[in-house]
Amino acid sequence: MDFFGITLFGSLDGGVLIAIACVIFIVGLMLTIKGGDWFVDSASWFAEATGIPKFVVGATIVSFATTLPEMLVSVRAAMNGSAGLAIGNAVGSVTANTTLIMGVSLVAMAGAIKRKEFSFKGGLLLLSIVTLTILSLNKLLPVWSAFILWAIFIVFMLSNLIEGKKTACLEKQCGFDKKQVPSKITFFIIGTLAIVFGAEFLVSSGKTIALGIGISETIVGFTVIALGTSLPELVTTLTAIRKKENSLSVGNIIGANIIDTTLILPLCAVINGKPLPVDQINLVFDFPVCIAACAVAIIPTIIQGKFKKWQGFALLTIYVLYLLFLVLNEIGAVPLV
């Protein structure tokens, strides 16, 4: 099993390895569930205590925390000169976040959202994906493109800061209790770490168990591993659904997607020191699916000022079809390129 790039228990026989993997899987599940509770509770408290909208908190603080694993893995890969899969992984993560995670959220908690709060940031997400697609048309993402994508990220962050400053209230107005700050920050950090490590335990042990019982590596790659990169966002969303924190969940997904495309990818290109390669399948399949998914999630919501359950079901359908075609392409049944 590999944990953050470190191989452990490699010398054990298959039966013992699967048994250990099952224990680690249970530990990982417990960590992510409890970590999600602490994480969402702390973020929700911060929003209520400061008066900053939960959507903004989800799009900034929560998003940075949930994308931390992807950022660390991508930066490490770029530093080792292995950033070739960065674009496919980032776009795949945005697609999974939008289709699976937002799909689940909308099916469970479709409803009104503040149009002013959502429209600009949703539009920025669509802009970032379309811009990334255009910049990649030559099958290379140039190093200089980092500055264009970073400009979108800066606009996104400034909009959040301005909105947060406008709505933030004074200590007396919000009933802000300074005594609670240390414990809330502690639980936020512990919750983040629990989700990060729990997700890593779940993915690594899940892969070991699946391969150990005879599931093909291709299927494992497109299910366990693909889901694993978005697991922190999924845990946060499921916890938010349980606690009826829809704005926090949607803000997290939008923010995580923008961070993936406009911060992490450009950072990989700059660290790598040369253009990032873009596979043909990214151009003809991954990018179009990602744009379509974001359009389904964002455009009707901007027009209507609310989410509809049909959007959730449509996004989940796109996710299932996306995975199906990737698997069929991998085994040669339906060549996409």
Contacts in CASP RR format, 6 or more apart in sequence:
PFRMAT RR
TARGET T0000
AUTHOR 0000-0000-0000
METHOD contacts of the structure
MODEL  1
MDFFGITLFGSLDGGVLIAIACVIFIVGLMLTIKGGDWFVDSASWFAEAT
GIPKFVVGATIVSFATTLPEMLVSVRAAMNGSAGLAIGNAVGSVTANTTL
IMGVSLVAMAGAIKRKEFSFKGGLLLLSIVTLTILSLNKLLPVWSAFILW
AIFIVFMLSNLIEGKKTACLEKQCGFDKKQVPSKITFFIIGTLAIVFGAE
FLVSSGKTIALGIGISETIVGFTVIALGTSLPELVTTLTAIRKKENSLSV
GNIIGANIIDTTLILPLCAVINGKPLPVDQINLVFDFPVCIAACAVAIIP
TIIQGKFKKWQGFALLTIYVLYLLFLVLNEIGAVPLV
1 7 0 8 1.000
1 8 0 8 1.000
1 9 0 8 1.000
1 10 0 8 1.000
1 17 0 8 1.000
1 20 0 8 1.000
1 21 0 8 1.000
1 24 0 8 1.000
1 204 0 8 1.000
1 205 0 8 1.000
1 207 0 8 1.000
1 208 0 8 1.000
2 8 0 8 1.000
2 204 0 8 1.000
3 200 0 8 1.000
3 201 0 8 1.000
3 204 0 8 1.000
4 72 0 8 1.000
4 200 0 8 1.000
9 17 0 8 1.000
9 20 0 8 1.000
10 17 0 8 1.000
12 20 0 8 1.000
14 212 0 8 1.000
17 208 0 8 1.000
17 212 0 8 1.000
18 208 0 8 1.000
18 209 0 8 1.000
18 212 0 8 1.000
18 213 0 8 1.000
21 204 0 8 1.000
21 205 0 8 1.000
21 206 0 8 1.000
21 208 0 8 1.000
21 209 0 8 1.000
22 205 0 8 1.000
22 209 0 8 1.000
24 201 0 8 1.000
24 204 0 8 1.000
24 205 0 8 1.000
25 201 0 8 1.000
25 202 0 8 1.000
25 205 0 8 1.000
25 206 0 8 1.000
25 209 0 8 1.000
27 198 0 8 1.000
27 201 0 8 1.000
28 197 0 8 1.000
28 198 0 8 1.000
28 199 0 8 1.000
28 201 0 8 1.000
28 202 0 8 1.000
28 205 0 8 1.000
29 198 0 8 1.000
29 202 0 8 1.000
31 194 0 8 1.000
31 195 0 8 1.000
31 197 0 8 1.000
31 198 0 8 1.000
31 201 0 8 1.000
32 194 0 8 1.000
32 195 0 8 1.000
32 198 0 8 1.000
32 199 0 8 1.000
32 202 0 8 1.000
32 231 0 8 1.000
32 235 0 8 1.000
33 235 0 8 1.000
33 239 0 8 1.000
34 191 0 8 1.000
34 194 0 8 1.000
35 190 0 8 1.000
35 191 0 8 1.000
35 192 0 8 1.000
35 194 0 8 1.000
35 195 0 8 1.000
35 235 0 8 1.000
36 191 0 8 1.000
36 194 0 8 1.000
36 195 0 8 1.000
36 235 0 8 1.000
36 236 0 8 1.000
36 239 0 8 1.000
37 239 0 8 1.000
38 187 0 8 1.000
38 188 0 8 1.000
38 190 0 8 1.000
38 191 0 8 1.000
38 194 0 8 1.000
39 62 0 8 1.000
39 65 0 8 1.000
39 187 0 8 1.000
39 188 0 8 1.000
39 191 0 8 1.000
39 192 0 8 1.000
39 194 0 8 1.000
39 195 0 8 1.000
39 235 0 8 1.000
39 236 0 8 1.000
39 239 0 8 1.000
40 236 0 8 1.000
40 239 0 8 1.000
40 240 0 8 1.000
40 243 0 8 1.000
40 245 0 8 1.000
40 248 0 8 1.000
41 187 0 8 1.000
41 243 0 8 1.000
42 184 0 8 1.000
42 185 0 8 1.000
42 187 0 8 1.000
42 188 0 8 1.000
42 191 0 8 1.000
43 54 0 8 1.000
43 57 0 8 1.000
43 58 0 8 1.000
43 61 0 8 1.000
43 62 0 8 1.000
43 188 0 8 1.000
43 248 0 8 1.000
44 54 0 8 1.000
44 243 0 8 1.000
44 245 0 8 1.000
44 248 0 8 1.000
45 180 0 8 1.000
45 184 0 8 1.000
46 52 0 8 1.000
46 57 0 8 1.000
46 61 0 8 1.000
46 184 0 8 1.000
46 188 0 8 1.000
47 53 0 8 1.000
47 54 0 8 1.000
47 56 0 8 1.000
47 57 0 8 1.000
47 248 0 8 1.000
48 174 0 8 1.000
49 174 0 8 1.000
49 175 0 8 1.000
49 176 0 8 1.000
49 177 0 8 1.000
49 180 0 8 1.000
50 168 0 8 1.000
50 169 0 8 1.000
50 174 0 8 1.000
50 176 0 8 1.000
51 167 0 8 1.000
51 168 0 8 1.000
51 169 0 8 1.000
51 174 0 8 1.000
52 163 0 8 1.000
52 164 0 8 1.000
52 167 0 8 1.000
52 168 0 8 1.000
53 114 0 8 1.000
53 117 0 8 1.000
53 163 0 8 1.000
53 164 0 8 1.000
53 167 0 8 1.000
53 247 0 8 1.000
54 245 0 8 1.000
54 247 0 8 1.000
54 248 0 8 1.000
54 251 0 8 1.000
55 113 0 8 1.000
55 114 0 8 1.000
55 117 0 8 1.000
55 118 0 8 1.000
55 121 0 8 1.000
55 247 0 8 1.000
55 248 0 8 1.000
55 250 0 8 1.000
55 251 0 8 1.000
56 117 0 8 1.000
56 160 0 8 1.000
56 163 0 8 1.000
56 164 0 8 1.000
56 167 0 8 1.000
56 251 0 8 1.000
57 248 0 8 1.000
58 247 0 8 1.000
58 248 0 8 1.000
58 249 0 8 1.000
58 251 0 8 1.000
58 252 0 8 1.000
58 255 0 8 1.000
59 121 0 8 1.000
59 156 0 8 1.000
59 160 0 8 1.000
59 251 0 8 1.000
59 252 0 8 1.000
59 254 0 8 1.000
59 255 0 8 1.000
59 258 0 8 1.000
60 157 0 8 1.000
60 160 0 8 1.000
60 255 0 8 1.000
62 236 0 8 1.000
62 248 0 8 1.000
62 251 0 8 1.000
62 252 0 8 1.000
63 251 0 8 1.000
63 252 0 8 1.000
63 254 0 8 1.000
63 255 0 8 1.000
63 256 0 8 1.000
63 258 0 8 1.000
63 259 0 8 1.000
64 259 0 8 1.000
65 188 0 8 1.000
65 192 0 8 1.000
65 195 0 8 1.000
65 232 0 8 1.000
66 195 0 8 1.000
66 232 0 8 1.000
66 233 0 8 1.000
66 236 0 8 1.000
66 252 0 8 1.000
66 256 0 8 1.000
67 232 0 8 1.000
67 256 0 8 1.000
67 259 0 8 1.000
67 260 0 8 1.000
67 264 0 8 1.000
68 192 0 8 1.000
68 196 0 8 1.000
68 232 0 8 1.000
69 196 0 8 1.000
69 199 0 8 1.000
69 200 0 8 1.000
69 229 0 8 1.000
69 232 0 8 1.000
70 89 0 8 1.000
70 90 0 8 1.000
70 93 0 8 1.000
70 229 0 8 1.000
70 260 0 8 1.000
70 264 0 8 1.000
71 259 0 8 1.000
71 263 0 8 1.000
71 264 0 8 1.000
71 267 0 8 1.000
74 83 0 8 1.000
74 86 0 8 1.000
74 89 0 8 1.000
74 90 0 8 1.000
74 264 0 8 1.000
74 265 0 8 1.000
74 267 0 8 1.000
74 268 0 8 1.000
75 264 0 8 1.000
75 267 0 8 1.000
75 268 0 8 1.000
75 271 0 8 1.000
77 83 0 8 1.000
77 84 0 8 1.000
77 85 0 8 1.000
77 86 0 8 1.000
77 268 0 8 1.000
78 86 0 8 1.000
78 267 0 8 1.000
78 268 0 8 1.000
78 269 0 8 1.000
78 271 0 8 1.000
78 272 0 8 1.000
79 271 0 8 1.000
81 272 0 8 1.000
83 268 0 8 1.000
83 269 0 8 1.000
83 271 0 8 1.000
83 272 0 8 1.000
83 276 0 8 1.000
84 276 0 8 1.000
84 277 0 8 1.000
86 264 0 8 1.000
86 265 0 8 1.000
86 268 0 8 1.000
86 269 0 8 1.000
86 276 0 8 1.000
87 132 0 8 1.000
87 136 0 8 1.000
87 141 0 8 1.000
87 265 0 8 1.000
87 276 0 8 1.000
87 277 0 8 1.000
87 278 0 8 1.000
87 279 0 8 1.000
87 282 0 8 1.000
88 278 0 8 1.000
88 279 0 8 1.000
88 282 0 8 1.000
88 286 0 8 1.000
89 229 0 8 1.000
90 260 0 8 1.000
90 261 0 8 1.000
90 264 0 8 1.000
90 265 0 8 1.000
91 129 0 8 1.000
91 132 0 8 1.000
91 261 0 8 1.000
91 282 0 8 1.000
91 286 0 8 1.000
91 287 0 8 1.000
91 290 0 8 1.000
92 226 0 8 1.000
92 229 0 8 1.000
92 286 0 8 1.000
92 290 0 8 1.000
93 229 0 8 1.000
93 230 0 8 1.000
93 260 0 8 1.000
94 129 0 8 1.000
94 257 0 8 1.000
94 260 0 8 1.000
94 261 0 8 1.000
94 290 0 8 1.000
94 294 0 8 1.000
95 286 0 8 1.000
95 289 0 8 1.000
95 290 0 8 1.000
95 293 0 8 1.000
95 319 0 8 1.000
95 322 0 8 1.000
96 226 0 8 1.000
96 227 0 8 1.000
96 229 0 8 1.000
96 230 0 8 1.000
96 319 0 8 1.000
97 230 0 8 1.000
97 233 0 8 1.000
97 253 0 8 1.000
97 256 0 8 1.000
97 257 0 8 1.000
97 260 0 8 1.000
98 253 0 8 1.000
98 257 0 8 1.000
98 290 0 8 1.000
98 293 0 8 1.000
98 294 0 8 1.000
98 297 0 8 1.000
98 315 0 8 1.000
99 293 0 8 1.000
99 315 0 8 1.000
99 316 0 8 1.000
99 318 0 8 1.000
99 319 0 8 1.000
99 322 0 8 1.000
100 227 0 8 1.000
100 230 0 8 1.000
100 234 0 8 1.000
100 315 0 8 1.000
100 316 0 8 1.000
100 319 0 8 1.000
101 230 0 8 1.000
101 233 0 8 1.000
101 234 0 8 1.000
101 237 0 8 1.000
101 253 0 8 1.000
102 237 0 8 1.000
102 250 0 8 1.000
102 253 0 8 1.000
102 297 0 8 1.000
102 312 0 8 1.000
102 315 0 8 1.000
103 297 0 8 1.000
103 311 0 8 1.000
103 312 0 8 1.000
103 313 0 8 1.000
103 315 0 8 1.000
103 316 0 8 1.000
103 319 0 8 1.000
104 234 0 8 1.000
104 237 0 8 1.000
104 238 0 8 1.000
104 241 0 8 1.000
104 312 0 8 1.000
104 316 0 8 1.000
105 237 0 8 1.000
105 240 0 8 1.000
105 241 0 8 1.000
105 246 0 8 1.000
105 249 0 8 1.000
105 250 0 8 1.000
105 253 0 8 1.000
105 312 0 8 1.000
106 297 0 8 1.000
106 307 0 8 1.000
106 308 0 8 1.000
106 309 0 8 1.000
106 311 0 8 1.000
106 312 0 8 1.000
106 315 0 8 1.000
107 309 0 8 1.000
107 312 0 8 1.000
107 313 0 8 1.000
107 316 0 8 1.000
108 241 0 8 1.000
109 241 0 8 1.000
109 244 0 8 1.000
109 246 0 8 1.000
109 249 0 8 1.000
109 307 0 8 1.000
110 306 0 8 1.000
110 307 0 8 1.000
110 308 0 8 1.000
110 309 0 8 1.000
110 311 0 8 1.000
110 312 0 8 1.000
111 246 0 8 1.000
111 306 0 8 1.000
111 307 0 8 1.000
111 308 0 8 1.000
112 305 0 8 1.000
112 306 0 8 1.000
112 307 0 8 1.000
113 246 0 8 1.000
113 247 0 8 1.000
113 250 0 8 1.000
113 301 0 8 1.000
113 305 0 8 1.000
113 306 0 8 1.000
113 307 0 8 1.000
114 247 0 8 1.000
115 302 0 8 1.000
115 305 0 8 1.000
117 163 0 8 1.000
117 247 0 8 1.000
118 250 0 8 1.000
118 254 0 8 1.000
118 301 0 8 1.000
118 302 0 8 1.000
118 305 0 8 1.000
119 302 0 8 1.000
120 159 0 8 1.000
121 156 0 8 1.000
121 159 0 8 1.000
121 160 0 8 1.000
121 251 0 8 1.000
121 254 0 8 1.000
121 255 0 8 1.000
121 258 0 8 1.000
122 254 0 8 1.000
122 294 0 8 1.000
122 298 0 8 1.000
122 302 0 8 1.000
123 298 0 8 1.000
123 302 0 8 1.000
124 152 0 8 1.000
124 155 0 8 1.000
124 156 0 8 1.000
124 159 0 8 1.000
124 258 0 8 1.000
125 254 0 8 1.000
125 255 0 8 1.000
125 257 0 8 1.000
125 258 0 8 1.000
125 261 0 8 1.000
125 294 0 8 1.000
125 298 0 8 1.000
126 291 0 8 1.000
126 294 0 8 1.000
126 295 0 8 1.000
126 298 0 8 1.000
126 299 0 8 1.000
127 152 0 8 1.000
128 149 0 8 1.000
128 152 0 8 1.000
128 257 0 8 1.000
128 258 0 8 1.000
128 261 0 8 1.000
128 262 0 8 1.000
129 261 0 8 1.000
129 287 0 8 1.000
129 290 0 8 1.000
129 291 0 8 1.000
129 294 0 8 1.000
130 291 0 8 1.000
131 148 0 8 1.000
131 149 0 8 1.000
131 152 0 8 1.000
132 141 0 8 1.000
132 149 0 8 1.000
132 261 0 8 1.000
132 265 0 8 1.000
132 287 0 8 1.000
133 283 0 8 1.000
133 287 0 8 1.000
133 291 0 8 1.000
135 141 0 8 1.000
135 142 0 8 1.000
135 145 0 8 1.000
135 148 0 8 1.000
135 149 0 8 1.000
136 278 0 8 1.000
136 282 0 8 1.000
136 283 0 8 1.000
136 287 0 8 1.000
137 283 0 8 1.000
139 277 0 8 1.000
139 278 0 8 1.000
139 279 0 8 1.000
139 280 0 8 1.000
139 283 0 8 1.000
140 275 0 8 1.000
140 276 0 8 1.000
140 277 0 8 1.000
140 278 0 8 1.000
141 265 0 8 1.000
141 269 0 8 1.000
141 275 0 8 1.000
141 276 0 8 1.000
141 278 0 8 1.000
142 269 0 8 1.000
142 275 0 8 1.000
143 269 0 8 1.000
143 270 0 8 1.000
143 272 0 8 1.000
143 273 0 8 1.000
143 274 0 8 1.000
143 275 0 8 1.000
145 266 0 8 1.000
145 269 0 8 1.000
146 266 0 8 1.000
146 267 0 8 1.000
146 269 0 8 1.000
146 270 0 8 1.000
147 266 0 8 1.000
149 261 0 8 1.000
149 262 0 8 1.000
149 263 0 8 1.000
149 265 0 8 1.000
149 266 0 8 1.000
150 262 0 8 1.000
150 263 0 8 1.000
150 266 0 8 1.000
152 258 0 8 1.000
152 262 0 8 1.000
153 258 0 8 1.000
153 259 0 8 1.000
153 262 0 8 1.000
153 263 0 8 1.000
153 266 0 8 1.000
156 255 0 8 1.000
156 258 0 8 1.000
156 262 0 8 1.000
170 176 0 8 1.000
171 178 0 8 1.000
195 231 0 8 1.000
195 232 0 8 1.000
195 235 0 8 1.000
195 236 0 8 1.000
196 232 0 8 1.000
199 228 0 8 1.000
199 231 0 8 1.000
199 232 0 8 1.000
199 235 0 8 1.000
202 228 0 8 1.000
202 231 0 8 1.000
203 224 0 8 1.000
203 225 0 8 1.000
203 227 0 8 1.000
203 228 0 8 1.000
203 231 0 8 1.000
206 224 0 8 1.000
207 220 0 8 1.000
207 221 0 8 1.000
207 224 0 8 1.000
207 225 0 8 1.000
210 219 0 8 1.000
210 220 0 8 1.000
210 223 0 8 1.000
210 224 0 8 1.000
211 217 0 8 1.000
211 220 0 8 1.000
218 327 0 8 1.000
218 330 0 8 1.000
218 331 0 8 1.000
219 327 0 8 1.000
222 323 0 8 1.000
222 326 0 8 1.000
222 327 0 8 1.000
222 330 0 8 1.000
223 323 0 8 1.000
226 323 0 8 1.000
227 234 0 8 1.000
233 252 0 8 1.000
233 253 0 8 1.000
233 256 0 8 1.000
236 248 0 8 1.000
236 249 0 8 1.000
236 252 0 8 1.000
237 249 0 8 1.000
237 252 0 8 1.000
237 253 0 8 1.000
240 246 0 8 1.000
240 248 0 8 1.000
240 249 0 8 1.000
240 252 0 8 1.000
241 249 0 8 1.000
250 307 0 8 1.000
257 294 0 8 1.000
265 276 0 8 1.000
268 276 0 8 1.000
269 275 0 8 1.000
269 276 0 8 1.000
280 337 0 8 1.000
281 329 0 8 1.000
281 336 0 8 1.000
281 337 0 8 1.000
284 336 0 8 1.000
284 337 0 8 1.000
285 325 0 8 1.000
285 326 0 8 1.000
285 329 0 8 1.000
285 336 0 8 1.000
285 337 0 8 1.000
289 318 0 8 1.000
289 322 0 8 1.000
292 318 0 8 1.000
293 315 0 8 1.000
293 318 0 8 1.000
293 319 0 8 1.000
296 311 0 8 1.000
296 314 0 8 1.000
296 315 0 8 1.000
296 318 0 8 1.000
297 311 0 8 1.000
297 315 0 8 1.000
300 308 0 8 1.000
300 311 0 8 1.000
301 307 0 8 1.000
301 311 0 8 1.000
325 334 0 8 1.000
325 336 0 8 1.000
328 334 0 8 1.000
329 335 0 8 1.000
329 336 0 8 1.000
329 337 0 8 1.000
END
